[in-house]
Amino acid sequence: MKIILPIAKVAALALTLVLTVSWMGVVKFSNKAHQMTISGTSNLHDWSTKVGQIQLHAEMELVNGFVSSVGMVSLSARVESIKSDKGSVMDNKTKEALKGDKHPVITYRLKQVAISEQKNKTSLLKTEGTLNIAGVSKQVKMDVYARQLPNGEVEVWGGNDIKMSDYGMKAPTALMGSIKTGDAVQVTFSVILKK
């Protein structure tokens, strides 16, 4: 009986330590670094632009390296920070298509998410949220992947296809309409989140 009591205490202490290490509770994260690209097609060549400025805030709970729950998630991206390597003409066309003078910020807010664990300590987040572009809001579904890095930061990545016409935008043209871009664009991103 004297041996059982110390073993029970040691087991309880070990369990407490494991739970303390593996369960962090809900933590607020914000973006530390990011890569976000918008790409599409035209009748001349494919094109891409990079989003230079975003603000991403997320509440997440991590257990044993996996994302176990997600609270509030909000994203904003400044239209004027969207730049291409083709120069100011394309940048101005992009700003014009996005109605950047009247609607200078693109926003996203998470509404709901279903989470499943994948291989290599990766979580799959099947998300649904409200995306507002050029003053028009639409519900979008998107698969997002997340994993905790050894330093405690979290990497999230994913992408989505969007039709400009769904948001009341006209696909940009150039050279008096001889160059026409396609209606569909693809947004891809990779973001490092810090506490």
C-alpha positions as CSV (number, residue, x, y, z in Angstrom):
1,M,0.0,0.0,0.0
2,K,2.9,2.4,0.8
3,I,4.3,1.7,-2.7
4,I,1.0,2.3,-4.5
5,L,0.5,5.8,-3.1
6,P,3.8,7.2,-4.3
7,I,3.3,5.6,-7.7
8,A,-0.2,7.2,-7.9
9,K,1.3,10.6,-7.0
10,V,4.1,10.3,-9.6
11,A,1.5,9.2,-12.3
12,A,-0.7,12.2,-11.4
13,L,2.3,14.6,-11.6
14,A,3.4,13.1,-15.0
15,L,-0.2,13.4,-16.4
16,T,-0.3,17.0,-15.2
17,L,3.0,17.8,-16.9
18,V,1.9,16.1,-20.2
19,L,-1.4,18.1,-20.2
20,T,0.5,21.3,-19.5
21,V,2.9,20.8,-22.3
22,S,0.5,19.5,-24.9
23,W,-2.5,21.8,-24.2
24,M,-2.0,25.5,-24.6
25,G,-5.6,26.7,-24.5
26,V,-6.9,29.3,-26.9
27,V,-4.0,31.5,-28.1
28,K,-4.2,34.7,-30.1
29,F,-2.0,34.8,-33.2
30,S,-1.1,37.4,-35.8
31,N,0.9,37.3,-39.0
32,K,4.7,37.5,-38.7
33,A,5.5,36.8,-42.4
34,H,3.5,35.9,-45.5
35,Q,3.4,35.2,-49.2
36,M,0.1,35.8,-51.0
37,T,-0.2,35.6,-54.8
38,I,-3.0,36.3,-57.2
39,S,-2.6,34.7,-60.5
40,G,-4.6,34.4,-63.7
41,T,-4.6,34.1,-67.5
42,S,-4.9,36.4,-70.5
43,N,-5.1,35.9,-74.2
44,L,-1.4,36.9,-74.3
45,H,0.3,35.3,-71.3
46,D,-0.4,34.1,-67.7
47,W,0.2,36.7,-65.0
48,S,0.6,37.0,-61.3
49,T,0.7,39.7,-58.6
50,K,1.8,39.7,-55.0
51,V,-0.1,41.1,-52.0
52,G,2.4,43.1,-50.0
53,Q,0.4,44.1,-46.9
54,I,-2.0,41.9,-44.9
55,Q,-3.2,41.8,-41.3
56,L,-4.3,38.3,-40.1
57,H,-5.6,37.7,-36.6
58,A,-6.6,34.2,-35.5
59,E,-7.6,32.5,-32.2
60,M,-6.5,28.8,-32.1
61,E,-6.1,26.0,-29.6
62,L,-3.3,23.5,-30.2
63,V,-3.1,20.1,-28.7
64,N,0.0,18.0,-29.2
65,G,1.0,20.1,-32.2
66,F,-2.4,19.8,-33.9
67,V,-5.0,22.7,-34.3
68,S,-7.9,21.4,-32.2
69,S,-10.2,24.4,-32.4
70,V,-10.4,27.8,-34.0
71,G,-12.1,30.9,-32.8
72,M,-12.2,34.3,-34.5
73,V,-10.2,34.7,-37.7
74,S,-10.0,37.9,-39.7
75,L,-7.9,39.0,-42.6
76,S,-7.5,42.3,-44.3
77,A,-5.3,43.1,-47.4
78,R,-4.6,46.5,-48.8
79,V,-5.4,46.8,-52.5
80,E,-2.6,49.4,-53.1
81,S,-0.1,46.8,-51.9
82,I,-0.9,44.4,-54.7
83,K,2.1,44.7,-57.1
84,S,3.3,42.7,-60.1
85,D,6.7,42.5,-61.8
86,K,5.1,44.0,-64.9
87,G,5.2,47.6,-63.6
88,S,2.8,50.3,-62.8
89,V,0.5,49.8,-65.7
90,M,-0.6,46.4,-64.6
91,D,-0.7,47.6,-60.9
92,N,-3.1,50.4,-61.9
93,K,-5.3,48.1,-63.9
94,T,-5.5,45.8,-60.9
95,K,-6.4,48.6,-58.6
96,E,-9.0,49.8,-61.0
97,A,-10.6,46.3,-61.4
98,L,-10.7,46.0,-57.6
99,K,-12.3,49.4,-57.2
100,G,-9.5,50.3,-54.9
101,D,-10.3,54.0,-54.7
102,K,-13.7,53.3,-53.1
103,H,-12.8,50.0,-51.5
104,P,-9.1,50.1,-50.5
105,V,-9.2,46.9,-48.3
106,I,-10.1,43.3,-49.1
107,T,-11.5,41.5,-46.0
108,Y,-12.2,38.0,-44.9
109,R,-14.0,36.7,-41.7
110,L,-14.3,33.1,-40.7
111,K,-17.8,31.8,-40.0
112,Q,-17.3,28.1,-39.4
113,V,-14.6,25.4,-39.6
114,A,-14.4,21.6,-39.5
115,I,-10.9,20.3,-38.4
116,S,-9.3,17.0,-39.1
117,E,-5.8,15.7,-38.3
118,Q,-3.5,14.8,-41.3
119,K,-0.1,13.2,-41.5
120,N,3.1,15.0,-40.4
121,K,1.3,16.9,-37.6
122,T,-0.7,18.8,-40.2
123,S,-4.3,19.9,-39.6
124,L,-6.9,20.3,-42.4
125,L,-9.3,23.1,-41.8
126,K,-12.4,23.1,-44.0
127,T,-13.5,26.7,-43.7
128,E,-16.4,28.8,-44.7
129,G,-16.3,32.6,-44.4
130,T,-17.3,35.9,-45.8
131,L,-14.9,37.4,-48.4
132,N,-15.5,41.1,-49.3
133,I,-13.8,42.4,-52.5
134,A,-14.6,45.6,-54.3
135,G,-17.5,46.2,-51.9
136,V,-19.2,42.9,-52.6
137,S,-19.5,40.1,-49.9
138,K,-19.7,36.4,-50.8
139,Q,-19.6,33.2,-48.8
140,V,-16.5,31.2,-49.8
141,K,-15.4,27.7,-48.8
142,M,-11.7,26.9,-48.7
143,D,-9.4,24.2,-47.5
144,V,-6.6,25.6,-45.3
145,Y,-3.7,23.5,-43.8
146,A,-1.9,24.3,-40.6
147,R,1.0,23.0,-38.6
148,Q,2.8,24.1,-35.5
149,L,6.5,24.9,-36.0
150,P,9.1,23.9,-33.4
151,N,9.4,27.4,-32.1
152,G,5.6,27.5,-31.3
153,E,4.6,29.6,-34.3
154,V,2.0,28.2,-36.7
155,E,2.2,28.0,-40.5
156,V,-1.0,28.1,-42.4
157,W,-1.4,27.7,-46.2
158,G,-4.0,27.2,-48.9
159,G,-5.7,28.8,-51.8
160,N,-9.0,29.4,-53.6
161,D,-10.3,30.1,-57.1
162,I,-12.4,33.3,-57.5
163,K,-14.3,34.7,-60.4
164,M,-14.0,38.5,-60.7
165,S,-17.5,38.8,-62.1
166,D,-18.9,37.3,-58.9
167,Y,-17.7,40.5,-57.1
168,G,-19.0,42.9,-59.8
169,M,-15.5,43.4,-61.2
170,K,-14.6,43.6,-64.9
171,A,-11.6,41.7,-66.0
172,P,-8.8,44.1,-66.8
173,T,-7.9,44.8,-70.5
174,A,-4.9,46.6,-72.0
175,L,-3.8,48.0,-75.4
176,M,-7.3,49.2,-76.3
177,G,-8.8,45.9,-75.4
178,S,-6.4,43.7,-77.5
179,I,-5.1,42.1,-74.3
180,K,-7.9,40.5,-72.2
181,T,-7.6,38.8,-68.9
182,G,-9.6,35.8,-67.9
183,D,-12.5,36.1,-65.4
184,A,-11.1,33.4,-63.0
185,V,-8.1,34.1,-60.7
186,Q,-6.4,31.9,-58.1
187,V,-5.3,33.2,-54.7
188,T,-2.6,31.2,-52.9
189,F,-1.1,32.0,-49.5
190,S,1.4,30.8,-46.9
191,V,1.4,32.7,-43.6
192,I,3.6,32.3,-40.5
193,L,1.6,33.2,-37.3
194,K,3.2,34.3,-34.1
195,K,1.7,34.6,-30.6
